[in-house]
Amino acid sequence: MNNEETTRLDARFLEEYNSEESIRKYSRRTAGGGISYLLDHEYGRIYLDSIERYVPKSRLKTGIRLWEFGCGAGMNLLHVVSALARGGIELDLACGTDFSDTLIGAARSESNAYLAPNQVNRVRFAVARNENLIEEGARGLGLCKDTLLGSFDLVFGVNTIRYGHRLKNVDRCVAGISGLLRLGGVCVVIDMNRRFPAFRSRLQAWPNRDSEDTFLPTVEEYALPFSVAGFEIVNKKNFCWIPHSAGRGLTTVMKTLTPILNSLMPSRAMRSLVIARKVS
């Protein structure tokens, strides 16, 4: 991809994620019922299970560190912070970064509205691109870079790393994630599965659905940059049949159908999951 094509995609993504529609889509109060269900169940279980499996017990008492890249309006991060508090797990610092000023502003408002006062002081949001997490993140958070390096227990991103594949800079994103994680820390990536047949954006782009604008990696392609960077891939699969935007009725129907769909065609599920552990 040349510089002109990269600039065009950057401008398109910036316009899309700075819109009022993006705030409604990625804010807790106005997002679809599907994402609320997933955060309480499928996604939420993945985050908490990763913490339970890979974070030393001592850190659960002294305070763990979380970082969500491409955090949007902060729904995922705020949910995890609340879940940790309910589970009696101490939080030292939770950071959320996104390239959209609009969504980061919404995330800060959401944080003040939904978190307890003692939690708000430990949650920070900043504008930073996925391909420059550490430098831009440190600057936006008002923290010294050295206090961030190698200190995070869990880094995660939902529906965001595919843009690194489209822009050909995913290796820089993974390098930033590696720099943030402590040894033994994990990264959880959840994104669209290339083999799911009915994503609206790809149907609308037919017959050019494999163009740079709409390209989706396979689960193997999501995992590859982490393997190349020296991570251990501890889980890699396709899962989830509930759209983020689903209402209550569709969520109930798809939840009921999930066991059947998983048994018949698991590779066609809506999302890809990669859990990668920093081992060197």
C-alpha positions in Angstrom: 0.0 0.0 0.0 1.4 3.4 -1.0 1.3 6.6 1.1 -1.6 8.0 -0.8 -3.7 4.9 -0.1 -2.8 4.9 3.5 -3.7 8.5 3.9 -7.1 7.8 2.2 -7.9 5.0 4.6 -6.7 7.0 7.6 -9.1 9.9 6.6 -12.0 7.5 6.1 -11.5 5.8 9.5 -11.1 9.2 11.2 -14.4 10.5 9.7 -16.2 7.3 10.6 -15.1 7.2 14.2 -15.4 10.9 15.0 -19.1 10.9 14.1 -22.1 11.2 16.4 -23.2 7.7 15.2 -19.9 6.2 16.5 -20.6 7.7 20.0 -24.0 6.1 20.0 -22.6 2.8 18.8 -19.7 2.6 21.3 -21.2 4.1 24.4 -22.7 2.0 27.2 -26.0 3.8 27.4 -26.8 3.7 23.6 -25.0 0.6 22.3 -26.8 -2.5 21.2 -28.0 -5.1 23.7 -25.8 -7.7 22.0 -22.5 -6.1 23.2 -24.0 -5.7 26.8 -24.7 -9.4 26.8 -21.2 -10.3 25.4 -19.4 -8.1 28.0 -21.4 -9.8 30.8 -20.8 -13.3 29.4 -18.5 -14.3 26.5 -16.1 -11.4 26.4 -16.2 -10.8 30.1 -15.4 -14.4 30.8 -12.4 -14.3 28.5 -10.9 -11.2 30.2 -11.4 -12.5 33.7 -10.2 -16.0 32.9 -7.0 -14.6 31.3 -6.4 -12.6 34.5 -7.0 -15.6 36.7 -4.8 -17.8 34.6 -1.8 -15.5 33.9 -1.7 -12.8 36.5 0.3 -13.8 39.7 -1.9 -14.0 42.8 0.3 -11.4 44.5 -0.6 -8.8 41.9 -4.3 -9.4 42.3 -3.9 -8.1 45.8 -1.4 -5.2 45.2 -3.1 -4.0 42.0 -3.1 -5.1 38.4 -2.6 -3.0 35.2 -4.9 -3.0 32.2 -4.6 -1.4 28.7 -7.3 -1.4 26.0 -6.1 -0.2 22.6 -8.8 1.1 20.2 -11.0 1.5 23.2 -13.7 3.6 21.5 -15.9 5.1 24.2 -14.5 2.7 26.8 -17.2 0.1 27.2 -14.9 -2.8 27.5 -12.4 -1.2 29.8 -15.1 0.2 32.1 -16.8 -3.2 32.2 -13.6 -5.0 33.2 -12.8 -2.4 35.9 -16.3 -2.8 37.4 -16.0 -6.6 37.2 -12.6 -6.5 39.0 -14.1 -4.4 41.8 -17.0 -6.9 42.2 -14.5 -9.8 42.4 -12.3 -8.1 45.0 -9.3 -7.8 42.6 -7.3 -4.6 43.2 -6.7 -2.2 40.3 -3.5 -0.1 40.1 -4.1 1.5 36.6 -6.4 1.0 33.6 -5.6 2.9 30.4 -7.7 3.2 27.3 -6.4 4.6 24.0 -8.0 5.4 20.7 -7.1 7.5 17.7 -10.5 9.4 17.8 -10.7 12.5 20.0 -14.4 12.3 19.9 -14.6 8.8 21.3 -11.9 9.5 24.0 -14.0 12.4 25.1 -17.0 10.2 25.4 -14.9 7.6 27.3 -13.9 10.2 29.9 -17.5 11.2 30.3 -18.6 7.5 30.6 -15.9 6.9 33.2 -17.2 9.7 35.4 -20.8 8.6 35.0 -20.4 4.8 35.6 -17.4 4.3 38.0 -17.2 4.9 41.7 -15.0 7.9 42.7 -12.2 5.6 44.0 -12.1 3.9 40.6 -12.2 7.0 38.4 -8.8 8.1 39.7 -7.2 4.8 38.5 -8.7 4.9 35.0 -7.3 7.1 32.2 -8.0 7.7 28.6 -5.8 9.2 25.9 -5.7 9.7 22.2 -3.1 7.4 20.7 -2.9 5.4 17.5 -2.6 1.6 17.7 0.7 1.8 15.7 2.2 4.2 18.3 0.7 3.1 21.6 3.7 3.8 23.9 4.9 7.2 22.7 1.5 8.8 22.0 -0.1 6.9 24.9 2.5 8.2 27.4 2.1 11.7 26.1 -1.7 11.7 26.2 -1.8 10.1 29.6 0.7 12.5 31.1 2.9 9.7 32.3 6.6 8.9 31.9 7.1 6.2 29.2 9.4 4.3 31.6 6.6 3.9 34.1 4.5 2.1 31.5 7.1 -0.2 29.9 6.8 -3.8 30.9 4.2 -3.1 33.6 0.8 -4.2 32.2 -0.8 -7.6 33.0 -3.5 -7.5 30.4 -3.7 -5.7 27.1 -6.8 -6.1 24.9 -8.6 -4.8 21.8 -11.9 -5.5 20.3 -12.7 -4.8 16.6 -9.6 -2.7 16.1 -6.5 -4.7 15.1 -8.0 -5.5 11.7 -7.2 -1.9 10.7 -3.5 -2.6 11.4 -3.7 -5.4 8.9 -5.5 -3.1 6.3 -2.9 -0.3 6.9 0.0 -2.7 6.9 1.3 -1.5 10.3 0.0 -4.3 12.6 3.6 -5.2 13.4 4.1 -1.8 15.0 0.9 -2.3 17.1 2.1 -5.7 18.3 5.5 -4.2 19.1 3.8 -1.6 21.3 1.7 -4.3 23.0 4.9 -6.3 23.7 6.5 -3.2 25.1 3.7 -2.5 27.5 3.3 -6.1 28.8 5.3 -7.5 31.7 6.9 -10.9 31.1 4.1 -13.5 31.3 1.4 -10.9 30.6 -1.2 -11.5 28.0 -2.9 -9.8 25.0 -6.5 -10.6 24.1 -7.6 -9.8 20.6 -11.2 -10.1 19.5 -12.1 -9.1 15.9 -14.3 -10.0 12.9 -13.8 -13.5 11.4 -13.1 -13.5 7.7 -15.1 -16.7 7.2 -18.4 -15.3 8.7 -20.6 -14.9 5.6 -22.8 -12.0 6.4 -21.0 -8.9 7.7 -22.9 -5.9 6.4 -19.8 -3.9 5.4 -18.5 -6.7 3.2 -21.9 -7.4 1.6 -22.2 -3.7 0.8 -18.8 -3.7 -0.8 -19.6 -6.7 -3.0 -17.9 -7.6 -5.4 -14.9 -5.8 -4.1 -15.2 -7.3 -0.6 -11.5 -8.2 -0.4 -10.3 -4.7 -1.1 -8.0 -3.0 1.4 -11.0 -1.0 2.8 -12.9 -4.2 3.8 -10.1 -6.8 4.2 -10.6 -9.2 7.1 -7.8 -11.5 8.3 -8.3 -15.2 9.2 -7.8 -16.3 12.7 -4.3 -17.6 11.7 -3.5 -14.1 10.2 -4.6 -12.4 13.4 -2.2 -14.7 15.4 0.8 -14.5 13.0 2.2 -11.1 14.0 2.2 -12.2 17.7 4.0 -15.4 16.9 6.6 -13.5 14.8 7.1 -11.1 17.7 7.9 -14.1 20.0 4.6 -14.4 21.8 3.2 -17.8 22.8 -0.3 -18.3 21.3 -2.3 -19.8 24.2 -5.7 -19.7 22.5 -6.8 -19.2 18.9 -10.3 -19.9 17.7 -13.5 -18.6 16.0 -16.5 -17.9 18.3 -19.6 -15.8 19.0 -22.8 -15.6 17.0 -24.3 -12.5 18.6 -23.9 -9.1 16.8 -22.9 -6.2 18.9 -25.9 -4.2 17.7 -28.4 -7.0 18.4 -31.5 -6.1 20.3 -33.0 -8.2 23.1 -35.0 -10.5 20.8 -32.1 -11.3 18.4 -29.7 -11.7 21.3 -32.0 -14.3 22.9 -32.5 -16.2 19.6 -28.8 -16.3 18.8 -27.9 -17.3 22.4 -30.3 -20.2 22.0 -28.8 -21.2 18.6 -25.2 -20.8 19.7 -24.6 -24.4 20.8 -26.0 -25.8 17.6 -24.1 -23.4 15.4 -20.9 -24.1 17.3 -21.3 -27.9 16.7 -22.2 -27.5 13.0 -19.9 -24.8 11.7 -17.5 -23.3 14.3 -15.1 -21.9 11.7 -18.0 -19.7 10.5 -18.6 -17.9 13.8 -18.7 -14.1 13.8 -15.5 -13.4 15.8 -11.9 -14.5 15.9 -10.1 -14.7 19.2 -6.4 -14.7 19.8 -4.8 -14.8 23.3 -1.1 -14.3 23.1 1.3 -14.5 26.1 4.6 -12.6 26.3 7.3 -15.1 27.0 10.5 -13.3 26.0 
